[in-house]
Amino acid sequence: MIKTFALTAALIVAAPAVASAESFKHKGVEYSYTTEEQNGEKVLRGTAYSGKVPFELRVRKKTVDGTFNNKPVSFSLTEAKKAGLIADAK
């Protein structure tokens, strides 16, 4: 589930950095989240699986780190770009 989330999270990494509520469905799972800028980083906070699984991601220059279901996750923007999930990695 964590690997699937890492790839799915890459989809939301490309989201605008405005503090707004967003949601999308991927492989039957709905992800709801908000994005905001914090100390020059994009922070995404949300839930999956009908609000039962929390996640928080911090988008940095080359990596995305955070938690999914209170477990650490980390992946590179390059990885997400190679998978075709984001168009422009910063």
Long-range contacts (C-beta under 8 A, 24 or more apart in sequence): 1-69, 2-68, 2-69, 2-71, 2-73, 5-48, 5-55, 5-68, 5-73, 6-68, 6-73, 6-75, 7-80, 7-83, 7-85, 9-44, 9-55, 9-57, 9-64, 9-68, 9-73, 9-75, 10-64, 10-75, 10-79, 10-80, 10-83, 10-85, 10-86, 11-85, 11-86, 12-44, 12-46, 12-57, 13-42, 13-44, 13-57, 13-59, 13-64, 13-77, 13-80, 13-85, 13-86, 14-85, 14-86, 14-87, 14-88, 15-44, 17-42, 61-90, 62-89
